[in-house]
C-alpha cells in the first residue's frame, strides 16, 4: 500500500490474538451499536447541496463496486444514502469459524452481515443506510439457477410494484440529484443485481410522477441516473497487473472480453477518482470479513498492484444531461457534473 491501512476499531484490522471470526463478530457488535446511534439522527436532506443515492443488492456490493466513490463524497460532505435490497443470507462464507452461519445450518449469515455492513459504512463515513422495505423484507436469492431463486421470500420473486414503492419512498424523502445502480445484466448476472436494476429504473421515473403512490411522499425527480461500469481496458490492465505480480487470478486464461463483466470503453461516461479514499475503501472491505478474503483478489488489487483500477470507479450515465468532460479520456470526473444544487 502507498499508505498504511487504518487501524481504528471497526475497520476489520485484526486486534491482539483474536481469530478472524472472533474479530468479525466483535466488529459486528460494535457496528450494530453505531447503526442504532445513526438511526437517531434527524436527517435534513435539503441541507446538503449534493445528495447521492446508491442501490445495491447485498452487503459488500457497495464497497467493492462503489466504496471509493461513497467515501469521497461523504468526505466532501455530500449526503450519501445507501439502499441495500437483501441481507445477503446466501453469501459464500470465506471464514471457516463462521461456516455455522450458512443457510443450511444456523441461517444466521444475514444478521451477521447487518453488522458488517454497518462497520463498512462507518469506515466510509456514510451515515444514511437503509434496507429496502426494512431489514429482511426480501431475502438473498442466490446465484442464477439455484434453489434460492424459487424461495417466495427471495428478492428475485419480489412484487415489482411493492419494491418500487419502497424505493420511491426513499427517493422522495432523500431527494437525491444522482442515483446509482447496476446495468441490465446486474454487472455479472446475479438475479438480485438484475432485480435491483429493474426496481431502480422503475422508481427513478415513478418518484417524479405526481400520480404515482401519493402516499409515498411528495414527487421528486432526480437529475441523473448512472449504472456502475468497468471499462474493458481497465479490466484487462488489472488482470495483466495481477499476473505480472504473481498473484493468482481466477480467470487468468480469459481476456477481459471473455469474462463478461466489462463494458466497452466508449460507453463509460464518468470516472470518479477515489484514490484519496482508498484506505477507507480497504477498511470497509475488511469489515466484510465473512465475504472478502484478506489474501484474495480484491486486496491484491488494493495493495499496490492495481490502485488505478481499484481506486478509480467508473459509471455510465443513462438518464440526464452529461456534464463537462473534465476528466481523462473525455469523461466526466464528478457524478454531480452539471447538476445545480
C-alpha positions as CSV (number, residue, x, y, z in Angstrom):
1,X,0.0,0.0,0.0
2,X,1.2,3.5,-0.6
3,X,-0.4,4.5,2.7
4,X,-0.8,2.4,5.9
5,X,-4.2,0.8,6.5
6,X,-6.3,2.4,9.2
7,X,-6.2,0.7,12.5
8,X,-9.2,2.2,14.2
9,X,-11.8,-0.1,15.7
10,X,-14.4,-1.3,13.2
11,X,-12.1,-1.3,10.2
12,X,-11.7,-5.1,10.2
13,X,-8.0,-5.0,11.3
14,X,-7.1,-7.9,13.5
15,X,-6.7,-7.0,17.1
16,X,-4.4,-8.8,19.5
17,X,-4.9,-12.6,19.4
18,X,-8.4,-12.6,18.1
19,X,-9.2,-15.1,15.3
20,X,-10.7,-13.7,12.1
21,X,-14.1,-15.0,13.2
22,X,-13.9,-13.5,16.6
23,X,-12.7,-10.2,15.2
24,X,-15.5,-10.1,12.7
25,X,-18.1,-10.9,15.4
26,X,-16.6,-8.1,17.7
27,X,-16.8,-5.6,14.8
28,X,-20.4,-6.6,14.1
29,X,-21.5,-6.0,17.7
30,X,-19.8,-2.6,17.7
31,X,-21.3,-1.7,14.3
32,X,-24.8,-2.5,15.4
33,X,-24.4,-0.1,18.3
34,X,-23.1,2.5,15.8
35,X,-26.1,1.9,13.5
36,X,-28.6,2.3,16.3
37,X,-27.0,5.7,17.1
38,X,-27.1,6.7,13.5
39,X,-30.8,5.9,13.3
40,X,-31.5,8.5,16.0
41,X,-30.0,11.4,13.8
42,X,-32.7,13.8,12.5
43,X,-31.9,13.9,8.8
44,X,-32.4,17.1,6.8
45,X,-31.6,16.1,3.3
46,X,-32.0,19.5,1.7
47,X,-29.4,20.9,4.0
48,X,-26.9,19.0,1.8
49,X,-26.2,20.7,-1.6
50,X,-25.2,17.3,-3.1
51,X,-27.3,14.2,-2.5
52,X,-26.3,10.8,-3.8
53,X,-28.4,7.6,-3.6
54,X,-26.9,4.2,-4.4
55,X,-29.0,1.0,-4.7
56,X,-27.1,-2.3,-4.1
57,X,-28.2,-5.9,-3.8
58,X,-26.2,-7.3,-0.9
59,X,-23.9,-6.1,1.9
60,X,-20.3,-5.8,0.4
61,X,-21.5,-4.9,-3.1
62,X,-21.4,-1.2,-2.1
63,X,-17.8,-1.4,-1.0
64,X,-16.4,-3.5,-3.9
65,X,-18.1,-1.5,-6.7
66,X,-18.6,2.0,-5.3
67,X,-16.7,2.2,-2.0
68,X,-14.2,4.8,-3.1
69,X,-16.9,7.0,-4.6
70,X,-19.1,6.8,-1.5
71,X,-16.1,7.6,0.8
72,X,-15.1,10.5,-1.4
73,X,-18.5,12.2,-1.5
74,X,-19.0,11.6,2.2
75,X,-15.7,13.3,2.9
76,X,-16.9,16.2,0.7
77,X,-20.0,16.5,2.9
78,X,-22.5,15.2,0.4
79,X,-25.4,13.2,1.7
80,X,-24.6,9.7,0.7
81,X,-27.6,7.3,1.1
82,X,-27.2,3.6,0.6
83,X,-30.1,1.3,0.0
84,X,-29.4,-2.5,0.2
85,X,-32.0,-4.8,-1.1
86,X,-31.2,-8.0,0.9
87,X,-29.2,-9.1,4.0
88,X,-27.0,-11.4,1.8
89,X,-28.2,-14.5,3.6
90,X,-26.8,-16.9,0.9
91,X,-23.3,-15.3,0.5
92,X,-20.3,-17.6,0.3
93,X,-18.5,-17.6,3.7
94,X,-14.7,-17.3,3.5
95,X,-14.0,-17.6,7.2
96,X,-14.2,-21.2,8.5
97,X,-15.1,-20.1,12.0
98,X,-18.3,-18.6,10.6
99,X,-19.4,-21.5,8.5
100,X,-22.1,-22.4,11.0
101,X,-24.0,-19.2,9.9
102,X,-24.7,-20.8,6.5
103,X,-28.3,-21.0,5.3
104,X,-28.3,-24.9,5.6
105,X,-27.1,-24.7,9.2
106,X,-27.9,-21.8,11.6
107,X,-29.1,-19.5,8.8
108,X,-27.6,-16.6,10.7
109,X,-25.4,-15.0,8.0
110,X,-27.8,-12.3,7.1
111,X,-28.0,-10.9,10.6
112,X,-24.2,-11.1,10.9
113,X,-23.8,-9.2,7.7
114,X,-26.0,-6.4,9.0
115,X,-23.2,-5.7,11.5
116,X,-20.5,-6.0,8.8
117,X,-22.4,-3.5,6.6
118,X,-22.7,-1.0,9.5
119,X,-19.0,-1.3,10.1
120,X,-18.2,-0.8,6.4
121,X,-20.5,2.3,6.3
122,X,-18.7,3.7,9.4
123,X,-15.3,3.2,7.6
124,X,-16.6,5.1,4.6
125,X,-18.3,7.7,6.9
126,X,-21.6,7.0,5.3
127,X,-24.3,7.8,7.9
128,X,-27.5,7.1,6.0
129,X,-28.2,3.4,5.2
130,X,-31.5,1.6,4.7
131,X,-32.6,-1.9,3.8
132,X,-35.2,-1.8,1.1
133,X,-38.6,-2.3,2.8
134,X,-36.8,-2.8,6.1
135,X,-34.2,-5.4,7.3
136,X,-35.1,-8.8,6.0
137,X,-38.1,-7.8,3.9
138,X,-36.5,-9.6,0.9
139,X,-34.1,-12.5,1.1
140,X,-30.9,-13.1,-0.9
141,X,-31.9,-15.1,-4.0
142,X,-28.5,-16.9,-4.5
143,X,-26.8,-17.3,-7.8
144,X,-28.8,-17.7,-11.0
145,X,-30.3,-21.2,-11.4
146,X,-30.1,-22.2,-7.7
147,X,-32.9,-23.2,-5.4
148,X,-32.7,-19.8,-3.6
149,X,-34.3,-18.2,-6.7
150,X,-37.5,-20.1,-6.0
151,X,-37.9,-19.0,-2.4
152,X,-41.0,-16.8,-2.2
153,X,-39.1,-14.6,0.2
154,X,-36.3,-14.0,-2.4
155,X,-35.8,-10.6,-3.9
156,X,-35.9,-12.2,-7.3
157,X,-39.5,-13.1,-6.5
158,X,-40.4,-9.6,-5.2
159,X,-43.6,-8.0,-6.4
160,X,-42.3,-5.2,-8.6
161,X,-44.9,-2.6,-7.6
162,X,-44.3,-3.2,-3.9
163,X,-40.5,-3.0,-4.3
164,X,-40.8,0.1,-6.5
165,X,-43.0,1.9,-4.0
166,X,-40.5,1.2,-1.2
167,X,-37.7,2.7,-3.2
168,X,-39.8,5.6,-4.3
169,X,-40.4,6.4,-0.5
170,X,-36.7,6.7,0.0
171,X,-36.1,8.8,-3.2
172,X,-38.9,11.2,-2.2
173,X,-37.5,11.5,1.3
174,X,-33.8,11.9,0.4
175,X,-34.4,13.9,-2.8
176,X,-31.1,12.8,-4.5
177,X,-29.8,14.6,-7.6
178,X,-27.9,11.5,-8.6
179,X,-28.9,7.8,-8.4
180,X,-26.5,4.8,-9.0
181,X,-27.3,1.2,-9.6
182,X,-26.3,-1.7,-11.9
183,X,-26.8,-2.2,-15.6
184,X,-29.4,-4.5,-17.1
185,X,-27.1,-7.5,-16.6
186,X,-26.7,-6.7,-12.9
187,X,-23.0,-6.3,-13.6
188,X,-22.4,-10.1,-13.7
189,X,-25.8,-11.7,-13.9
190,X,-26.8,-12.3,-10.2
191,X,-30.6,-12.2,-10.0
192,X,-30.6,-9.8,-7.1
193,X,-28.4,-7.4,-9.0
194,X,-30.7,-7.6,-12.0
195,X,-33.8,-7.1,-9.8
196,X,-32.1,-4.1,-8.2
197,X,-31.6,-2.6,-11.6
198,X,-35.2,-3.2,-12.6
199,X,-36.6,-1.7,-9.3
200,X,-34.3,1.3,-9.5
201,X,-35.1,2.1,-13.1
202,X,-38.9,2.0,-12.3
203,X,-38.5,4.0,-9.1
204,X,-36.3,6.7,-10.8
205,X,-39.2,7.6,-13.1
206,X,-42.1,6.9,-10.7
207,X,-40.7,9.1,-7.9
208,X,-41.2,12.2,-10.1
209,X,-44.7,11.3,-11.2
210,X,-47.3,13.1,-9.0
211,X,-49.9,10.5,-9.9
212,X,-47.8,7.6,-8.6
213,X,-48.3,6.5,-5.0
214,X,-49.0,9.9,-3.5
215,X,-48.9,8.3,-0.1
216,X,-45.2,7.7,-0.6
217,X,-44.3,11.4,-0.4
218,X,-44.0,14.5,-2.4
219,X,-42.8,13.9,-6.0
220,X,-39.1,14.2,-6.7
221,X,-37.3,13.8,-10.0
222,X,-33.5,13.1,-9.7
223,X,-31.4,14.7,-12.3
224,X,-29.1,11.9,-13.3
225,X,-29.0,8.0,-13.2
226,X,-25.8,6.1,-13.6
227,X,-25.0,2.4,-13.9
228,X,-21.8,1.1,-12.5
229,X,-19.3,0.0,-15.1
230,X,-15.8,-1.5,-15.6
231,X,-14.2,-0.4,-18.8
232,X,-12.8,-3.4,-20.7
233,X,-9.4,-1.6,-21.0
234,X,-9.2,-1.1,-17.2
235,X,-10.3,-4.7,-16.5
236,X,-7.6,-6.0,-18.8
237,X,-5.0,-3.8,-17.2
238,X,-6.0,-5.2,-13.8
239,X,-5.7,-8.8,-15.0
240,X,-2.3,-8.1,-16.5
241,X,-1.0,-6.3,-13.4
242,X,-2.0,-9.1,-11.1
243,X,-0.5,-11.8,-13.3
244,X,2.7,-9.8,-13.6
245,X,2.9,-9.5,-9.8
246,X,2.5,-13.3,-9.5
247,X,-1.0,-13.2,-8.0
248,X,-3.5,-15.9,-8.7
249,X,-6.3,-14.7,-11.0
250,X,-9.4,-17.0,-11.1
251,X,-10.0,-16.0,-14.8
252,X,-6.3,-15.8,-15.8
253,X,-6.9,-17.7,-19.0
254,X,-9.6,-15.4,-20.2
255,X,-9.4,-12.0,-21.8
256,X,-11.4,-9.0,-20.4
257,X,-14.0,-9.5,-23.2
258,X,-14.4,-13.2,-22.4
259,X,-15.1,-12.7,-18.7
260,X,-18.4,-10.9,-19.5
261,X,-18.4,-8.2,-16.8
262,X,-16.6,-5.4,-18.6
263,X,-18.2,-2.6,-20.6
264,X,-16.9,-1.2,-23.9
265,X,-14.8,1.9,-23.2
266,X,-16.8,4.2,-25.3
267,X,-20.0,3.5,-23.2
268,X,-18.3,4.7,-20.0
269,X,-19.1,8.3,-19.4
270,X,-17.7,9.0,-16.0
271,X,-14.6,8.2,-13.9
272,X,-14.6,9.1,-10.2
273,X,-11.1,9.4,-8.7
274,X,-11.4,8.0,-5.2
275,X,-7.7,7.1,-4.7
276,X,-7.6,9.7,-1.9
277,X,-10.1,7.5,0.0
278,X,-8.5,4.1,-0.8
279,X,-7.7,3.5,2.8
280,X,-11.4,4.0,3.7
281,X,-12.4,1.5,0.9
282,X,-9.9,-1.1,2.1
283,X,-11.1,-0.6,5.7
284,X,-14.7,-1.2,4.5
285,X,-13.6,-4.3,2.7
286,X,-12.0,-5.6,5.9
287,X,-15.4,-5.0,7.7
288,X,-17.0,-7.5,5.3
289,X,-14.8,-10.3,6.8
290,X,-17.2,-13.1,6.2
291,X,-17.2,-12.4,2.4
292,X,-13.9,-11.0,1.3
293,X,-10.7,-13.0,1.9
294,X,-7.8,-10.8,3.0
295,X,-5.5,-12.8,0.8
296,X,-7.8,-12.7,-2.2
297,X,-8.1,-10.8,-5.4
298,X,-9.6,-7.6,-4.1
299,X,-6.9,-7.0,-1.5
300,X,-4.2,-7.9,-4.1
301,X,-5.6,-5.1,-6.3
302,X,-5.7,-2.6,-3.5
303,X,-2.2,-3.5,-2.3
304,X,-0.3,-1.5,-5.0
305,X,-0.9,-3.9,-7.9
306,X,-3.8,-2.0,-9.4
307,X,-4.7,1.0,-7.4
308,X,-5.6,2.9,-10.5
309,X,-8.2,0.3,-11.3
310,X,-9.3,-0.1,-7.7
311,X,-9.4,3.5,-6.5
312,X,-10.9,5.0,-9.7
313,X,-14.5,3.9,-10.2
314,X,-16.4,4.1,-13.4
315,X,-20.0,4.8,-14.4
316,X,-22.3,5.0,-17.4
317,X,-24.8,7.9,-17.5
318,X,-28.1,6.6,-18.8
319,X,-30.6,9.3,-17.7
320,X,-30.0,13.1,-17.5
321,X,-27.6,15.6,-19.1
322,X,-23.9,14.8,-19.3
323,X,-21.7,17.3,-17.5
324,X,-18.4,18.8,-18.7
325,X,-15.8,16.3,-19.8
326,X,-13.2,17.5,-17.3
327,X,-11.6,14.0,-16.7
328,X,-9.3,11.8,-18.7
329,X,-10.5,10.3,-21.9
330,X,-13.1,13.0,-22.3
331,X,-15.2,11.6,-19.3
332,X,-17.0,13.4,-16.5
333,X,-14.9,13.3,-13.3
334,X,-17.8,14.0,-11.0
335,X,-21.2,12.4,-10.7
336,X,-22.7,15.8,-9.9
337,X,-21.1,17.4,-13.0
338,X,-23.6,19.8,-14.5
339,X,-26.0,19.4,-11.6
340,X,-27.3,22.5,-9.9
341,X,-27.8,22.4,-6.1
